[in-house]
Amino acid sequence: MVPLAEEIRAALEDLVAGLPEGSASVRAEDGRDITTLRVDPSSPTAAPVSVIVPHLGGGVTLQAGKGTIFEIPPAGRRYTGLPLLEELKSICSAVLGGGLEESVVFAGSEVVKAVGSVRLQRPVTVRWRRAFVNPFKHRKEELLRYEPYSGVGR
């Protein structure tokens, strides 16, 4: 595991340690070019979190819920004005506290569009969509409001 992935894993474990026991778990999956860190809530109504850390650097990608994606550059400061690790912890803490809402569009079982909003000091909204989607696939939109990880206040 690369040093940045180890720092992020420690930060995620610290966040989870502040929750009631059994609320969530942190796991790491090392790939050839990336390390994926996951925070899995025990409650199905809480938003899962994944952090993708490329081994060659270049920032990280944080996915929360079913389709909300935050791309945090190496210096951070994109969403909160904080350095990368602090920005990541701030967003994750808000998600664990039930501060994520999203609208996700599926084409079949594939996510093709998402608009997510996380409540930080000010709400931060991110959006993305696939450039090409098969026009014949059935599309379905879900509006999701996630609950806090067992006992974390909003």
C-alpha positions as CSV (number, residue, x, y, z in Angstrom):
1,M,0.0,0.0,0.0
2,V,1.3,3.4,-0.9
3,P,1.9,6.0,1.9
4,L,-1.1,8.2,1.0
5,A,-3.4,5.1,1.1
6,E,-2.0,4.2,4.5
7,E,-2.7,7.8,5.8
8,I,-6.2,7.7,4.4
9,R,-6.9,4.3,5.9
10,A,-5.7,5.5,9.3
11,A,-8.0,8.6,9.0
12,L,-11.0,6.5,8.0
13,E,-10.3,4.1,10.9
14,D,-10.2,7.1,13.2
15,L,-13.6,8.3,12.0
16,V,-15.1,4.8,12.4
17,A,-13.5,4.5,15.9
18,G,-15.6,7.5,16.9
19,L,-18.9,5.6,16.1
20,P,-20.7,3.1,18.2
21,E,-19.2,-0.3,18.0
22,G,-20.3,-2.3,15.0
23,S,-21.6,0.7,13.1
24,A,-19.1,0.4,10.2
25,S,-15.9,-1.4,9.1
26,V,-12.9,-0.2,7.0
27,R,-11.3,-2.5,4.4
28,A,-8.5,-2.0,1.8
29,E,-8.2,-3.7,-1.6
30,D,-4.8,-3.3,-3.3
31,G,-4.9,-3.5,-7.0
32,R,-2.1,-3.2,-9.6
33,D,-2.4,0.6,-10.0
34,I,-4.7,1.6,-7.3
35,T,-5.7,1.0,-3.7
36,T,-9.4,1.1,-2.9
37,L,-10.4,1.9,0.7
38,R,-14.0,1.2,1.7
39,V,-16.1,2.2,4.7
40,D,-19.0,-0.2,4.9
41,P,-21.9,0.8,7.2
42,S,-23.8,-1.9,9.1
43,S,-27.0,-0.1,8.3
44,P,-28.4,-0.5,4.8
45,T,-29.8,3.1,5.0
46,A,-26.4,4.7,5.5
47,A,-24.2,5.6,2.5
48,P,-21.1,3.5,1.8
49,V,-17.9,5.3,1.1
50,S,-15.0,4.3,-1.3
51,V,-11.7,6.1,-1.7
52,I,-9.6,5.3,-4.8
53,V,-6.0,6.1,-4.4
54,P,-3.8,5.8,-7.5
55,H,-0.3,4.4,-6.8
56,L,1.3,7.1,-9.0
57,G,-0.3,10.0,-7.1
58,G,-2.5,12.7,-8.7
59,G,-5.2,13.1,-6.0
60,V,-8.0,10.7,-4.9
61,T,-11.5,9.9,-6.0
62,L,-14.1,9.6,-3.2
63,Q,-17.4,7.9,-4.0
64,A,-20.2,8.2,-1.6
65,G,-23.6,6.5,-1.8
66,K,-24.5,4.9,-5.1
67,G,-23.1,7.5,-7.4
68,T,-21.8,10.8,-5.9
69,I,-18.2,11.3,-6.8
70,F,-15.7,13.9,-5.4
71,E,-12.4,14.2,-7.2
72,I,-9.9,15.7,-4.8
73,P,-6.7,17.0,-6.3
74,P,-3.3,16.3,-4.7
75,A,-3.3,19.6,-2.8
76,G,-7.0,19.3,-1.9
77,R,-8.8,22.6,-1.5
78,R,-11.4,21.9,-4.2
79,Y,-14.5,21.6,-2.0
80,T,-13.5,23.0,1.5
81,G,-10.3,25.0,1.1
82,L,-8.6,22.3,3.2
83,P,-5.5,20.2,2.3
84,L,-6.3,16.8,0.7
85,L,-6.4,14.6,3.9
86,E,-8.5,17.2,5.8
87,E,-10.8,17.7,2.9
88,L,-11.4,14.0,2.6
89,K,-12.0,13.6,6.3
90,S,-14.4,16.5,6.3
91,I,-16.5,15.1,3.4
92,C,-16.4,11.5,4.9
93,S,-17.5,12.8,8.3
94,A,-20.5,14.6,6.8
95,V,-21.5,11.4,4.9
96,L,-21.1,9.3,8.1
97,G,-23.3,11.9,9.8
98,G,-26.1,11.4,7.3
99,G,-25.3,14.6,5.4
100,L,-25.5,13.1,1.9
101,E,-28.4,13.3,-0.5
102,E,-28.3,12.3,-4.1
103,S,-30.3,11.8,-7.3
104,V,-29.0,8.8,-9.3
105,V,-30.0,7.8,-12.8
106,F,-29.6,4.1,-13.8
107,A,-29.7,2.7,-17.4
108,G,-30.4,-0.9,-16.5
109,S,-28.2,-1.6,-13.5
110,E,-25.5,0.9,-14.5
111,V,-25.3,4.4,-12.9
112,V,-25.2,6.9,-15.8
113,K,-25.8,10.2,-14.0
114,A,-25.6,11.5,-10.5
115,V,-26.1,14.7,-8.6
116,G,-25.0,14.6,-5.0
117,S,-25.1,17.2,-2.2
118,V,-23.2,16.9,1.1
119,R,-23.8,19.2,4.0
120,L,-20.5,20.8,5.1
121,Q,-20.1,24.3,6.4
122,R,-22.0,25.1,3.2
123,P,-23.7,22.5,1.0
124,V,-21.4,21.2,-1.7
125,T,-23.0,19.7,-4.8
126,V,-21.2,17.6,-7.4
127,R,-22.6,16.2,-10.6
128,W,-21.5,14.0,-13.5
129,R,-23.0,12.0,-16.4
130,R,-21.9,9.6,-19.0
131,A,-21.4,11.2,-22.4
132,F,-23.1,8.3,-24.2
133,V,-25.9,6.1,-22.9
134,N,-27.8,3.6,-25.0
135,P,-31.1,5.4,-25.7
136,F,-33.0,2.1,-25.7
137,K,-32.1,1.0,-22.2
138,H,-34.8,1.7,-19.6
139,R,-33.8,4.5,-17.3
140,K,-34.8,4.9,-13.7
141,E,-34.1,7.7,-11.3
142,E,-33.7,7.3,-7.5
143,L,-33.7,10.1,-5.0
144,L,-31.7,9.0,-2.0
145,R,-31.4,10.5,1.5
146,Y,-29.0,8.6,3.7
147,E,-29.2,8.0,7.4
148,P,-26.3,8.6,9.8
149,Y,-24.0,5.7,10.7
150,S,-25.7,4.4,13.9
151,G,-26.0,7.3,16.2
152,V,-23.9,10.0,14.4
153,G,-25.8,13.2,14.5
154,R,-26.5,15.3,11.4
